[in-house]
């Protein structure tokens, strides 16, 4: 039997943003957070041991959000050191050359297999310069290797360069200002166990906070429980939608904006609006408990019984 964790009076699922220190691995930090909470946890987006910053920890069934969380853009502050003197203007010009699509192979000091990959660097800004040290702010696709990026910038400059220090400042919708240390988490859990859960409650974010930007499908109250049981959402249960194409990942919410789960669209939003009947979204992950909303549907056997036999 899984023990009840101290925050269960607040939520048994959610997102916790940890400020990972340099030294331990992401797996170690996640395990420590789970131990403090006494809850099953997972993390999205591995940071190498020497890297600090935003580590997204998923509590309970929020681990089902991992594919979406892993795909979110990342932002880093990086200290790059060149192996010879480089004028700031030359560095600024070179950084512009490394925005856009880049080919990468993860460095030997990485936590994943070293397969060739293509990633997009949206922006590289030069924040400060001190001698041969350049402080950079980088916004990029998930899975971009900053150590490799620094190495390639050094090769392009002709003098060589390496990454001295790296901190992740943003992952998807979560910024470093949202992050808490393990000590802060421990203190909040102790206070929660003493009857003051407010601090812990403010740290644990609802799963829907991770889904900003994903198209939403609003489900009528009468169809919510059916979806919670895994039923495909039909046109009759559709109350409204954002724009999406067929096959898109969508978020299923109630008319009050509560998270029901995730799904995959079976038609485009335009086609759904023009339909009188038919299937619209197939649920892929359900977060809301069955019975949260009254059942507005009937099982086949019930609907086929004579009125006096029900």
C-alpha positions as CSV (number, residue, x, y, z in Angstrom):
1,X,0.0,0.0,0.0
2,X,1.4,3.4,-1.0
3,X,1.7,5.7,2.0
4,X,-0.2,9.0,2.0
5,X,2.3,11.8,1.5
6,X,2.1,15.0,3.6
7,X,0.7,17.1,0.8
8,X,-2.1,14.7,0.0
9,X,-4.6,16.9,1.8
10,X,-3.7,19.5,-0.9
11,X,-3.2,17.2,-3.9
12,X,-2.0,13.7,-4.8
13,X,-0.8,14.8,-8.2
14,X,1.1,17.9,-9.4
15,X,4.2,19.5,-10.6
16,X,7.1,20.6,-8.3
17,X,9.9,22.8,-9.6
18,X,13.2,21.9,-7.9
19,X,16.3,24.1,-8.0
20,X,18.8,21.4,-8.7
21,X,22.3,22.0,-7.2
22,X,25.5,21.1,-8.9
23,X,26.9,17.7,-7.9
24,X,24.1,15.1,-7.7
25,X,22.4,13.6,-10.7
26,X,18.8,14.5,-11.7
27,X,17.7,11.0,-10.7
28,X,19.2,11.5,-7.2
29,X,17.6,14.8,-6.7
30,X,14.2,13.5,-7.9
31,X,14.5,10.5,-5.5
32,X,15.3,12.8,-2.6
33,X,12.3,14.9,-3.4
34,X,10.1,11.8,-3.5
35,X,11.6,10.6,-0.2
36,X,10.8,14.0,1.4
37,X,7.2,13.9,0.1
38,X,6.7,10.2,0.6
39,X,5.2,10.1,-2.9
40,X,5.9,8.4,-6.3
41,X,7.7,11.0,-8.5
42,X,9.5,11.3,-11.8
43,X,11.3,14.1,-13.6
44,X,11.2,15.6,-17.1
45,X,14.4,16.8,-18.7
46,X,17.6,15.4,-17.3
47,X,20.4,17.8,-16.2
48,X,24.0,16.5,-16.0
49,X,25.4,16.4,-12.5
50,X,27.5,19.5,-13.0
51,X,24.5,21.6,-14.2
52,X,22.2,23.4,-11.8
53,X,18.8,25.0,-12.2
54,X,15.2,24.1,-13.1
55,X,14.3,20.4,-12.7
56,X,10.6,19.6,-13.3
57,X,9.5,16.9,-10.9
58,X,6.1,15.2,-11.5
59,X,4.2,13.9,-8.6
60,X,1.8,10.9,-8.8
61,X,-0.1,10.5,-12.0
62,X,1.3,13.8,-13.3
63,X,4.1,11.5,-14.7
64,X,1.7,11.0,-17.6
65,X,2.6,14.6,-18.7
66,X,6.2,13.6,-19.3
67,X,6.0,13.5,-23.1
68,X,4.7,17.1,-23.2
69,X,7.0,18.4,-20.5
70,X,10.1,16.8,-22.2
71,X,9.2,18.6,-25.5
72,X,9.1,22.1,-24.0
73,X,11.7,24.7,-25.0
74,X,14.6,25.3,-22.6
75,X,16.5,28.4,-21.5
76,X,20.1,28.4,-20.1
77,X,22.7,30.8,-18.7
78,X,26.1,29.6,-19.8
79,X,29.6,30.6,-19.0
80,X,31.8,30.0,-22.1
81,X,35.6,30.4,-21.9
82,X,37.6,30.8,-25.1
83,X,41.2,29.5,-25.4
84,X,42.5,32.8,-26.8
85,X,41.4,36.5,-26.6
86,X,38.3,37.2,-28.7
87,X,36.8,40.7,-29.1
88,X,33.3,41.0,-27.8
89,X,32.1,42.2,-31.3
90,X,33.5,39.1,-33.0
91,X,31.8,36.9,-30.4
92,X,28.5,38.7,-30.9
93,X,28.7,38.1,-34.7
94,X,29.7,34.5,-34.2
95,X,26.8,33.8,-31.9
96,X,24.3,35.0,-34.5
97,X,25.7,32.3,-36.8
98,X,24.7,29.6,-34.3
99,X,21.0,30.5,-34.2
100,X,18.6,28.4,-36.2
101,X,19.0,24.6,-36.9
102,X,22.2,23.0,-35.7
103,X,23.5,19.4,-36.0
104,X,24.8,18.0,-32.7
105,X,26.2,14.8,-31.2
106,X,25.9,14.7,-27.4
107,X,29.3,15.1,-25.6
108,X,31.0,12.3,-23.8
109,X,30.1,13.9,-20.5
110,X,26.3,13.5,-21.1
111,X,23.6,11.3,-19.6
112,X,22.2,9.9,-22.9
113,X,23.4,8.0,-26.0
114,X,25.6,9.9,-28.4
115,X,23.4,9.9,-31.5
116,X,23.5,12.7,-34.1
117,X,20.5,15.0,-33.8
118,X,19.1,18.3,-35.2
119,X,18.0,21.0,-32.8
120,X,16.9,24.6,-33.2
121,X,18.6,27.4,-31.2
122,X,16.1,30.3,-31.1
123,X,18.3,32.9,-29.6
124,X,21.8,33.4,-28.1
125,X,22.4,36.6,-26.2
126,X,25.7,37.9,-24.8
127,X,25.1,39.1,-21.3
128,X,28.6,40.0,-20.1
129,X,32.3,39.7,-20.9
130,X,35.3,39.4,-18.6
131,X,38.6,38.6,-20.3
132,X,38.1,35.2,-22.0
133,X,34.9,34.5,-20.2
134,X,31.6,35.1,-21.9
135,X,28.2,34.9,-20.2
136,X,25.5,33.7,-22.6
137,X,21.8,33.4,-22.4
138,X,20.5,30.6,-24.7
139,X,17.0,29.7,-25.7
140,X,16.7,26.4,-27.5
141,X,14.8,23.2,-28.3
142,X,14.6,20.4,-25.7
143,X,17.6,18.1,-26.1
144,X,20.1,20.8,-27.2
145,X,23.6,20.2,-25.8
146,X,25.1,23.4,-24.7
147,X,28.5,21.8,-24.0
148,X,28.6,20.8,-27.7
149,X,27.4,24.2,-28.8
150,X,30.2,25.9,-26.9
151,X,32.8,23.5,-28.4
152,X,31.5,24.3,-31.9
153,X,31.5,28.0,-31.3
154,X,35.2,27.7,-30.3
155,X,36.0,25.8,-33.5
156,X,34.3,28.4,-35.6
157,X,36.3,31.2,-33.9
158,X,39.4,29.3,-34.6
159,X,40.8,29.4,-31.0
160,X,38.7,26.7,-29.3
161,X,36.3,27.2,-26.4
162,X,34.6,25.2,-23.7
163,X,31.7,25.4,-21.3
164,X,32.8,26.3,-17.8
165,X,29.4,26.4,-16.1
166,X,25.7,26.0,-17.0
167,X,22.4,26.7,-15.3
168,X,18.9,26.0,-16.7
169,X,16.7,29.0,-16.0
170,X,13.5,27.8,-17.7
171,X,11.9,24.6,-18.9
172,X,8.7,24.9,-20.8
173,X,6.3,27.1,-18.8
174,X,8.4,26.9,-15.6
175,X,11.0,29.5,-14.7
176,X,13.7,29.5,-12.0
177,X,11.6,31.9,-10.0
178,X,9.2,29.0,-9.5
179,X,11.9,26.7,-8.2
180,X,12.5,25.7,-4.6
181,X,15.5,24.0,-3.0
182,X,15.3,20.6,-1.4
183,X,15.7,22.2,2.0
184,X,12.8,24.5,1.4
185,X,10.7,21.5,0.4
186,X,11.7,19.7,3.5
187,X,10.8,22.7,5.7
188,X,7.4,22.9,4.0
189,X,6.7,19.2,4.5
190,X,7.5,19.5,8.2
191,X,5.2,22.5,8.5
192,X,2.4,20.6,6.6
193,X,2.8,17.7,9.0
194,X,2.3,20.1,11.9
195,X,-1.0,21.4,10.4
196,X,0.2,24.3,8.2
197,X,0.0,23.0,4.6
198,X,-0.1,26.5,2.9
199,X,3.7,26.5,2.1
200,X,3.6,23.1,0.6
201,X,0.4,23.8,-1.3
202,X,2.0,26.8,-3.0
203,X,5.0,24.7,-4.1
204,X,2.9,22.0,-5.8
205,X,1.5,23.3,-9.0
206,X,-1.6,21.8,-10.7
207,X,-0.8,19.7,-13.8
208,X,-2.8,22.1,-16.0
209,X,-0.1,24.7,-15.4
210,X,2.2,22.6,-17.6
211,X,-0.2,22.6,-20.5
212,X,-0.2,26.3,-21.5
213,X,-0.2,26.5,-25.3
214,X,-1.7,23.1,-25.8
215,X,-5.1,23.3,-27.6
216,X,-8.1,22.9,-25.2
217,X,-11.3,20.9,-25.7
218,X,-14.1,21.8,-23.4
219,X,-16.3,18.9,-22.4
220,X,-20.0,19.2,-21.4
221,X,-20.7,18.4,-17.8
222,X,-22.9,15.5,-18.9
223,X,-20.0,13.8,-20.8
224,X,-17.2,14.3,-18.2
225,X,-17.7,11.1,-16.3
226,X,-17.8,9.1,-19.5
227,X,-14.5,10.5,-20.6
228,X,-13.1,9.8,-17.1
229,X,-14.1,6.1,-17.8
230,X,-12.1,6.2,-21.0
231,X,-14.9,6.8,-23.5
232,X,-14.1,8.6,-26.7
233,X,-15.6,12.2,-26.7
234,X,-18.4,12.4,-29.2
235,X,-19.7,15.6,-30.8
236,X,-22.7,15.7,-28.5
237,X,-20.3,16.1,-25.5
238,X,-18.3,18.9,-27.0
239,X,-18.9,22.4,-25.5
240,X,-16.1,24.3,-27.3
241,X,-12.5,24.0,-28.6
242,X,-9.4,25.9,-29.5
243,X,-8.1,25.5,-33.0
244,X,-6.3,22.2,-33.8
245,X,-5.7,19.8,-36.6
246,X,-6.5,16.2,-36.9
247,X,-4.1,14.0,-34.8
248,X,-3.1,16.9,-32.5
249,X,-2.5,16.4,-28.8
250,X,-5.2,18.3,-26.9
251,X,-6.1,19.0,-23.3
252,X,-9.6,18.0,-22.1
253,X,-11.1,20.4,-19.6
254,X,-14.5,20.8,-18.0
255,X,-16.7,23.9,-18.5
256,X,-15.2,25.2,-15.3
257,X,-11.7,24.9,-16.7
258,X,-10.8,21.8,-14.6
259,X,-8.3,19.3,-16.1
260,X,-9.9,16.0,-17.1
261,X,-6.9,14.6,-19.1
262,X,-5.1,14.5,-22.4
263,X,-6.3,13.2,-25.7
264,X,-5.6,12.9,-29.4
265,X,-8.0,14.6,-31.9
266,X,-9.7,12.4,-34.4
267,X,-10.8,15.3,-36.5
268,X,-9.8,19.0,-36.9
269,X,-11.5,21.6,-34.8
270,X,-13.1,23.0,-38.0
271,X,-14.6,19.6,-38.9
272,X,-15.8,19.2,-35.3
273,X,-17.6,22.4,-35.5
274,X,-19.4,21.4,-38.7
275,X,-20.4,17.9,-37.4
276,X,-23.8,17.0,-36.1
277,X,-22.5,13.7,-34.6
278,X,-19.4,11.5,-34.6
279,X,-16.2,11.1,-32.6
280,X,-13.9,14.0,-31.8
281,X,-11.2,13.2,-29.3
282,X,-9.8,9.9,-28.0
283,X,-8.5,10.2,-24.4
284,X,-4.8,9.1,-23.9
285,X,-4.4,10.0,-20.2
286,X,-7.1,10.7,-17.6
287,X,-6.3,12.7,-14.4
288,X,-9.8,13.3,-13.0
289,X,-11.3,10.6,-10.8
290,X,-14.4,8.8,-12.0
291,X,-17.4,10.0,-10.1
292,X,-16.2,13.6,-9.8
293,X,-19.1,14.6,-12.0
294,X,-22.4,12.8,-12.0
295,X,-22.9,10.1,-14.6
296,X,-24.8,11.5,-17.6
297,X,-24.6,8.3,-19.7
298,X,-26.1,4.9,-19.7
299,X,-24.5,1.5,-20.3
300,X,-25.8,-0.4,-23.3
301,X,-27.6,-3.0,-21.1
302,X,-29.3,-0.3,-19.1
303,X,-30.6,1.6,-22.2
304,X,-32.0,-1.6,-23.7
305,X,-34.1,-2.6,-20.6
306,X,-37.8,-1.8,-20.5
307,X,-38.7,1.2,-18.4
308,X,-40.1,-0.8,-15.5
309,X,-37.0,-3.1,-15.3
310,X,-34.3,-0.4,-14.8
